[in-house]
Amino acid sequence: MKKTKRILCIITLLLIISTALSLNIHASYNGFIGHCPGYFYEYTISGYVISAADYSLSGDIAIPSEINGIPVEAISSFSACENIKSITIPASVKYIGDRAFYNCKNLEKIIIHGEIIHMGTEALHGTKWYDSQPDGIVYLDDILYSYKGELS
């Protein structure tokens, strides 16, 4: 019983922290939006936030570490890019937004080259990677991602 309460407290605390960080990311936009093949990007105070511009992206995708010499620091939305099989995230990316890869049904491999500070709610739900994880606490490398299944 104590262990279950402790796990619930930890998950609740992580959700509160991730929500606060998510609000800070969205508040820092200054409105500049650009486009490069396959992606939209928006400039923030410290770098770019990148999203899919083309939902037919497929295969192995590598997020660029910079655009025009400015680092890509966050991933916003690739949700519903059903044909992505793997995603490589460069060290410059520190934030992955809510539902960033939600329903990328064929996404089975995630390679992270740096330290992620914030992983948004349901960022990987609906992917082959998430569906293949056993019930319990789910980690992506050393990142506590979520709890899967029911607490008893």
Biotite code that builds the C-alpha atoms (Angstrom):
import biotite.structure as struc

atoms = struc.array([
    struc.Atom([0.000, 0.000, 0.000], chain_id="A", res_id=1, res_name="MET", atom_name="CA", element="C"),
    struc.Atom([2.803, 2.431, 0.928], chain_id="A", res_id=2, res_name="LYS", atom_name="CA", element="C"),
    struc.Atom([4.654, 1.548, -2.286], chain_id="A", res_id=3, res_name="LYS", atom_name="CA", element="C"),
    struc.Atom([1.552, 2.240, -4.395], chain_id="A", res_id=4, res_name="THR", atom_name="CA", element="C"),
    struc.Atom([1.012, 5.608, -2.682], chain_id="A", res_id=5, res_name="LYS", atom_name="CA", element="C"),
    struc.Atom([4.667, 6.494, -3.195], chain_id="A", res_id=6, res_name="ARG", atom_name="CA", element="C"),
    struc.Atom([4.461, 5.671, -6.921], chain_id="A", res_id=7, res_name="ILE", atom_name="CA", element="C"),
    struc.Atom([1.263, 7.731, -7.269], chain_id="A", res_id=8, res_name="LEU", atom_name="CA", element="C"),
    struc.Atom([2.915, 10.681, -5.490], chain_id="A", res_id=9, res_name="CYS", atom_name="CA", element="C"),
    struc.Atom([5.963, 10.495, -7.772], chain_id="A", res_id=10, res_name="ILE", atom_name="CA", element="C"),
    struc.Atom([3.820, 10.325, -10.916], chain_id="A", res_id=11, res_name="ILE", atom_name="CA", element="C"),
    struc.Atom([1.655, 13.240, -9.712], chain_id="A", res_id=12, res_name="THR", atom_name="CA", element="C"),
    struc.Atom([4.729, 15.340, -8.960], chain_id="A", res_id=13, res_name="LEU", atom_name="CA", element="C"),
    struc.Atom([6.215, 14.579, -12.395], chain_id="A", res_id=14, res_name="LEU", atom_name="CA", element="C"),
    struc.Atom([2.962, 15.561, -14.110], chain_id="A", res_id=15, res_name="LEU", atom_name="CA", element="C"),
    struc.Atom([2.850, 18.868, -12.200], chain_id="A", res_id=16, res_name="ILE", atom_name="CA", element="C"),
    struc.Atom([6.468, 19.646, -13.102], chain_id="A", res_id=17, res_name="ILE", atom_name="CA", element="C"),
    struc.Atom([5.984, 18.678, -16.766], chain_id="A", res_id=18, res_name="SER", atom_name="CA", element="C"),
    struc.Atom([2.873, 20.891, -17.002], chain_id="A", res_id=19, res_name="THR", atom_name="CA", element="C"),
    struc.Atom([4.785, 23.858, -15.562], chain_id="A", res_id=20, res_name="ALA", atom_name="CA", element="C"),
    struc.Atom([7.673, 23.317, -17.995], chain_id="A", res_id=21, res_name="LEU", atom_name="CA", element="C"),
    struc.Atom([5.257, 22.967, -20.903], chain_id="A", res_id=22, res_name="SER", atom_name="CA", element="C"),
    struc.Atom([3.681, 26.322, -20.058], chain_id="A", res_id=23, res_name="LEU", atom_name="CA", element="C"),
    struc.Atom([7.127, 27.950, -20.021], chain_id="A", res_id=24, res_name="ASN", atom_name="CA", element="C"),
    struc.Atom([7.954, 26.569, -23.473], chain_id="A", res_id=25, res_name="ILE", atom_name="CA", element="C"),
    struc.Atom([4.731, 27.909, -24.988], chain_id="A", res_id=26, res_name="HIS", atom_name="CA", element="C"),
    struc.Atom([5.133, 31.318, -23.325], chain_id="A", res_id=27, res_name="ALA", atom_name="CA", element="C"),
    struc.Atom([8.540, 31.867, -24.939], chain_id="A", res_id=28, res_name="SER", atom_name="CA", element="C"),
    struc.Atom([7.396, 31.888, -28.579], chain_id="A", res_id=29, res_name="TYR", atom_name="CA", element="C"),
    struc.Atom([7.927, 35.156, -30.403], chain_id="A", res_id=30, res_name="ASN", atom_name="CA", element="C"),
    struc.Atom([5.898, 34.179, -33.446], chain_id="A", res_id=31, res_name="GLY", atom_name="CA", element="C"),
    struc.Atom([8.501, 33.655, -36.201], chain_id="A", res_id=32, res_name="PHE", atom_name="CA", element="C"),
    struc.Atom([7.506, 30.586, -38.172], chain_id="A", res_id=33, res_name="ILE", atom_name="CA", element="C"),
    struc.Atom([9.565, 29.076, -40.976], chain_id="A", res_id=34, res_name="GLY", atom_name="CA", element="C"),
    struc.Atom([9.472, 26.028, -43.201], chain_id="A", res_id=35, res_name="HIS", atom_name="CA", element="C"),
    struc.Atom([12.079, 23.599, -44.468], chain_id="A", res_id=36, res_name="CYS", atom_name="CA", element="C"),
    struc.Atom([11.386, 20.352, -46.376], chain_id="A", res_id=37, res_name="PRO", atom_name="CA", element="C"),
    struc.Atom([9.162, 18.144, -44.207], chain_id="A", res_id=38, res_name="GLY", atom_name="CA", element="C"),
    struc.Atom([9.145, 20.462, -41.161], chain_id="A", res_id=39, res_name="TYR", atom_name="CA", element="C"),
    struc.Atom([7.708, 23.656, -39.719], chain_id="A", res_id=40, res_name="PHE", atom_name="CA", element="C"),
    struc.Atom([9.765, 25.484, -37.142], chain_id="A", res_id=41, res_name="TYR", atom_name="CA", element="C"),
    struc.Atom([9.095, 28.345, -34.778], chain_id="A", res_id=42, res_name="GLU", atom_name="CA", element="C"),
    struc.Atom([11.736, 30.512, -33.172], chain_id="A", res_id=43, res_name="TYR", atom_name="CA", element="C"),
    struc.Atom([11.842, 30.854, -29.389], chain_id="A", res_id=44, res_name="THR", atom_name="CA", element="C"),
    struc.Atom([14.183, 32.842, -27.183], chain_id="A", res_id=45, res_name="ILE", atom_name="CA", element="C"),
    struc.Atom([16.857, 30.156, -27.216], chain_id="A", res_id=46, res_name="SER", atom_name="CA", element="C"),
    struc.Atom([16.222, 28.087, -30.348], chain_id="A", res_id=47, res_name="GLY", atom_name="CA", element="C"),
    struc.Atom([13.681, 26.451, -32.621], chain_id="A", res_id=48, res_name="TYR", atom_name="CA", element="C"),
    struc.Atom([10.663, 24.259, -31.918], chain_id="A", res_id=49, res_name="VAL", atom_name="CA", element="C"),
    struc.Atom([10.121, 21.798, -34.783], chain_id="A", res_id=50, res_name="ILE", atom_name="CA", element="C"),
    struc.Atom([6.959, 20.040, -36.017], chain_id="A", res_id=51, res_name="SER", atom_name="CA", element="C"),
    struc.Atom([6.043, 17.866, -38.968], chain_id="A", res_id=52, res_name="ALA", atom_name="CA", element="C"),
    struc.Atom([4.816, 19.823, -41.979], chain_id="A", res_id=53, res_name="ALA", atom_name="CA", element="C"),
    struc.Atom([4.182, 16.689, -43.987], chain_id="A", res_id=54, res_name="ASP", atom_name="CA", element="C"),
    struc.Atom([2.252, 13.897, -42.292], chain_id="A", res_id=55, res_name="TYR", atom_name="CA", element="C"),
    struc.Atom([3.377, 11.456, -44.971], chain_id="A", res_id=56, res_name="SER", atom_name="CA", element="C"),
    struc.Atom([6.896, 11.438, -43.470], chain_id="A", res_id=57, res_name="LEU", atom_name="CA", element="C"),
    struc.Atom([8.036, 7.830, -43.361], chain_id="A", res_id=58, res_name="SER", atom_name="CA", element="C"),
    struc.Atom([10.896, 5.532, -42.467], chain_id="A", res_id=59, res_name="GLY", atom_name="CA", element="C"),
    struc.Atom([13.819, 6.649, -40.332], chain_id="A", res_id=60, res_name="ASP", atom_name="CA", element="C"),
    struc.Atom([13.623, 10.337, -39.387], chain_id="A", res_id=61, res_name="ILE", atom_name="CA", element="C"),
    struc.Atom([16.474, 12.390, -37.924], chain_id="A", res_id=62, res_name="ALA", atom_name="CA", element="C"),
    struc.Atom([15.522, 15.687, -36.303], chain_id="A", res_id=63, res_name="ILE", atom_name="CA", element="C"),
    struc.Atom([18.059, 18.348, -37.369], chain_id="A", res_id=64, res_name="PRO", atom_name="CA", element="C"),
    struc.Atom([20.232, 19.714, -34.555], chain_id="A", res_id=65, res_name="SER", atom_name="CA", element="C"),
    struc.Atom([20.075, 23.218, -35.997], chain_id="A", res_id=66, res_name="GLU", atom_name="CA", element="C"),
    struc.Atom([18.388, 25.284, -38.673], chain_id="A", res_id=67, res_name="ILE", atom_name="CA", element="C"),
    struc.Atom([20.307, 28.196, -40.175], chain_id="A", res_id=68, res_name="ASN", atom_name="CA", element="C"),
    struc.Atom([22.866, 27.931, -37.360], chain_id="A", res_id=69, res_name="GLY", atom_name="CA", element="C"),
    struc.Atom([20.253, 28.146, -34.580], chain_id="A", res_id=70, res_name="ILE", atom_name="CA", element="C"),
    struc.Atom([19.731, 25.031, -32.416], chain_id="A", res_id=71, res_name="PRO", atom_name="CA", element="C"),
    struc.Atom([16.528, 23.002, -32.484], chain_id="A", res_id=72, res_name="VAL", atom_name="CA", element="C"),
    struc.Atom([15.613, 22.787, -28.801], chain_id="A", res_id=73, res_name="GLU", atom_name="CA", element="C"),
    struc.Atom([12.120, 21.265, -28.802], chain_id="A", res_id=74, res_name="ALA", atom_name="CA", element="C"),
    struc.Atom([9.838, 18.914, -30.700], chain_id="A", res_id=75, res_name="ILE", atom_name="CA", element="C"),
    struc.Atom([6.214, 19.954, -30.871], chain_id="A", res_id=76, res_name="SER", atom_name="CA", element="C"),
    struc.Atom([4.152, 17.629, -33.046], chain_id="A", res_id=77, res_name="SER", atom_name="CA", element="C"),
    struc.Atom([4.743, 14.686, -35.307], chain_id="A", res_id=78, res_name="PHE", atom_name="CA", element="C"),
    struc.Atom([1.497, 13.093, -34.132], chain_id="A", res_id=79, res_name="SER", atom_name="CA", element="C"),
    struc.Atom([-0.310, 10.973, -36.698], chain_id="A", res_id=80, res_name="ALA", atom_name="CA", element="C"),
    struc.Atom([2.799, 10.516, -38.879], chain_id="A", res_id=81, res_name="CYS", atom_name="CA", element="C"),
    struc.Atom([1.823, 6.867, -39.104], chain_id="A", res_id=82, res_name="GLU", atom_name="CA", element="C"),
    struc.Atom([4.723, 5.722, -41.298], chain_id="A", res_id=83, res_name="ASN", atom_name="CA", element="C"),
    struc.Atom([7.669, 6.871, -39.182], chain_id="A", res_id=84, res_name="ILE", atom_name="CA", element="C"),
    struc.Atom([9.600, 3.782, -38.048], chain_id="A", res_id=85, res_name="LYS", atom_name="CA", element="C"),
    struc.Atom([12.387, 5.415, -36.040], chain_id="A", res_id=86, res_name="SER", atom_name="CA", element="C"),
    struc.Atom([13.239, 8.871, -34.795], chain_id="A", res_id=87, res_name="ILE", atom_name="CA", element="C"),
    struc.Atom([16.702, 10.164, -33.933], chain_id="A", res_id=88, res_name="THR", atom_name="CA", element="C"),
    struc.Atom([16.725, 13.127, -31.564], chain_id="A", res_id=89, res_name="ILE", atom_name="CA", element="C"),
    struc.Atom([19.909, 15.247, -31.443], chain_id="A", res_id=90, res_name="PRO", atom_name="CA", element="C"),
    struc.Atom([21.609, 16.491, -28.266], chain_id="A", res_id=91, res_name="ALA", atom_name="CA", element="C"),
    struc.Atom([20.295, 20.019, -28.901], chain_id="A", res_id=92, res_name="SER", atom_name="CA", element="C"),
    struc.Atom([16.699, 18.923, -28.187], chain_id="A", res_id=93, res_name="VAL", atom_name="CA", element="C"),
    struc.Atom([15.784, 19.328, -24.511], chain_id="A", res_id=94, res_name="LYS", atom_name="CA", element="C"),
    struc.Atom([11.977, 19.359, -24.681], chain_id="A", res_id=95, res_name="TYR", atom_name="CA", element="C"),
    struc.Atom([9.468, 16.963, -26.243], chain_id="A", res_id=96, res_name="ILE", atom_name="CA", element="C"),
    struc.Atom([5.933, 18.345, -26.210], chain_id="A", res_id=97, res_name="GLY", atom_name="CA", element="C"),
    struc.Atom([2.608, 16.827, -25.238], chain_id="A", res_id=98, res_name="ASP", atom_name="CA", element="C"),
    struc.Atom([1.527, 14.146, -27.743], chain_id="A", res_id=99, res_name="ARG", atom_name="CA", element="C"),
    struc.Atom([4.615, 14.879, -29.880], chain_id="A", res_id=100, res_name="ALA", atom_name="CA", element="C"),
    struc.Atom([4.575, 11.392, -31.440], chain_id="A", res_id=101, res_name="PHE", atom_name="CA", element="C"),
    struc.Atom([1.035, 10.417, -30.454], chain_id="A", res_id=102, res_name="TYR", atom_name="CA", element="C"),
    struc.Atom([-0.447, 7.819, -32.831], chain_id="A", res_id=103, res_name="ASN", atom_name="CA", element="C"),
    struc.Atom([2.747, 7.403, -34.853], chain_id="A", res_id=104, res_name="CYS", atom_name="CA", element="C"),
    struc.Atom([1.559, 3.822, -35.085], chain_id="A", res_id=105, res_name="LYS", atom_name="CA", element="C"),
    struc.Atom([4.714, 2.344, -36.638], chain_id="A", res_id=106, res_name="ASN", atom_name="CA", element="C"),
    struc.Atom([7.259, 4.195, -34.484], chain_id="A", res_id=107, res_name="LEU", atom_name="CA", element="C"),
    struc.Atom([9.240, 1.427, -32.806], chain_id="A", res_id=108, res_name="GLU", atom_name="CA", element="C"),
    struc.Atom([12.703, 2.912, -32.222], chain_id="A", res_id=109, res_name="LYS", atom_name="CA", element="C"),
    struc.Atom([13.644, 6.171, -30.484], chain_id="A", res_id=110, res_name="ILE", atom_name="CA", element="C"),
    struc.Atom([17.290, 7.249, -30.331], chain_id="A", res_id=111, res_name="ILE", atom_name="CA", element="C"),
    struc.Atom([18.161, 10.137, -28.007], chain_id="A", res_id=112, res_name="ILE", atom_name="CA", element="C"),
    struc.Atom([21.631, 11.691, -28.236], chain_id="A", res_id=113, res_name="HIS", atom_name="CA", element="C"),
    struc.Atom([21.292, 14.158, -25.366], chain_id="A", res_id=114, res_name="GLY", atom_name="CA", element="C"),
    struc.Atom([19.482, 14.890, -22.145], chain_id="A", res_id=115, res_name="GLU", atom_name="CA", element="C"),
    struc.Atom([15.738, 15.487, -22.318], chain_id="A", res_id=116, res_name="ILE", atom_name="CA", element="C"),
    struc.Atom([14.575, 17.922, -19.617], chain_id="A", res_id=117, res_name="ILE", atom_name="CA", element="C"),
    struc.Atom([10.849, 17.640, -20.326], chain_id="A", res_id=118, res_name="HIS", atom_name="CA", element="C"),
    struc.Atom([8.823, 14.842, -21.928], chain_id="A", res_id=119, res_name="MET", atom_name="CA", element="C"),
    struc.Atom([5.196, 15.848, -22.507], chain_id="A", res_id=120, res_name="GLY", atom_name="CA", element="C"),
    struc.Atom([2.044, 13.972, -21.625], chain_id="A", res_id=121, res_name="THR", atom_name="CA", element="C"),
    struc.Atom([1.264, 11.049, -23.944], chain_id="A", res_id=122, res_name="GLU", atom_name="CA", element="C"),
    struc.Atom([4.258, 11.982, -26.115], chain_id="A", res_id=123, res_name="ALA", atom_name="CA", element="C"),
    struc.Atom([4.721, 8.350, -27.195], chain_id="A", res_id=124, res_name="LEU", atom_name="CA", element="C"),
    struc.Atom([1.252, 6.858, -26.692], chain_id="A", res_id=125, res_name="HIS", atom_name="CA", element="C"),
    struc.Atom([-0.151, 4.964, -29.677], chain_id="A", res_id=126, res_name="GLY", atom_name="CA", element="C"),
    struc.Atom([3.302, 3.933, -30.957], chain_id="A", res_id=127, res_name="THR", atom_name="CA", element="C"),
    struc.Atom([4.699, 0.423, -31.445], chain_id="A", res_id=128, res_name="LYS", atom_name="CA", element="C"),
    struc.Atom([7.438, 1.374, -28.987], chain_id="A", res_id=129, res_name="TRP", atom_name="CA", element="C"),
    struc.Atom([4.971, 2.203, -26.197], chain_id="A", res_id=130, res_name="TYR", atom_name="CA", element="C"),
    struc.Atom([2.677, -0.720, -26.956], chain_id="A", res_id=131, res_name="ASP", atom_name="CA", element="C"),
    struc.Atom([5.639, -3.126, -26.655], chain_id="A", res_id=132, res_name="SER", atom_name="CA", element="C"),
    struc.Atom([6.527, -1.918, -23.129], chain_id="A", res_id=133, res_name="GLN", atom_name="CA", element="C"),
    struc.Atom([5.462, -4.131, -20.216], chain_id="A", res_id=134, res_name="PRO", atom_name="CA", element="C"),
    struc.Atom([2.963, -2.851, -17.660], chain_id="A", res_id=135, res_name="ASP", atom_name="CA", element="C"),
    struc.Atom([4.512, -0.841, -14.866], chain_id="A", res_id=136, res_name="GLY", atom_name="CA", element="C"),
    struc.Atom([6.857, 2.135, -14.825], chain_id="A", res_id=137, res_name="ILE", atom_name="CA", element="C"),
    struc.Atom([7.995, 2.912, -18.388], chain_id="A", res_id=138, res_name="VAL", atom_name="CA", element="C"),
    struc.Atom([11.412, 4.401, -19.087], chain_id="A", res_id=139, res_name="TYR", atom_name="CA", element="C"),
    struc.Atom([12.828, 5.744, -22.347], chain_id="A", res_id=140, res_name="LEU", atom_name="CA", element="C"),
    struc.Atom([16.556, 5.264, -21.806], chain_id="A", res_id=141, res_name="ASP", atom_name="CA", element="C"),
    struc.Atom([16.965, 6.858, -18.351], chain_id="A", res_id=142, res_name="ASP", atom_name="CA", element="C"),
    struc.Atom([13.882, 9.101, -18.652], chain_id="A", res_id=143, res_name="ILE", atom_name="CA", element="C"),
    struc.Atom([10.892, 8.187, -16.500], chain_id="A", res_id=144, res_name="LEU", atom_name="CA", element="C"),
    struc.Atom([8.140, 8.378, -19.113], chain_id="A", res_id=145, res_name="TYR", atom_name="CA", element="C"),
    struc.Atom([4.913, 7.070, -17.588], chain_id="A", res_id=146, res_name="SER", atom_name="CA", element="C"),
    struc.Atom([3.119, 4.328, -15.727], chain_id="A", res_id=147, res_name="TYR", atom_name="CA", element="C"),
    struc.Atom([1.409, 1.783, -17.974], chain_id="A", res_id=148, res_name="LYS", atom_name="CA", element="C"),
    struc.Atom([-1.442, -0.402, -16.792], chain_id="A", res_id=149, res_name="GLY", atom_name="CA", element="C"),
    struc.Atom([-3.547, -0.210, -13.684], chain_id="A", res_id=150, res_name="GLU", atom_name="CA", element="C"),
    struc.Atom([-2.345, 0.346, -10.147], chain_id="A", res_id=151, res_name="LEU", atom_name="CA", element="C"),
    struc.Atom([-3.594, -2.268, -7.759], chain_id="A", res_id=152, res_name="SER", atom_name="CA", element="C"),
])
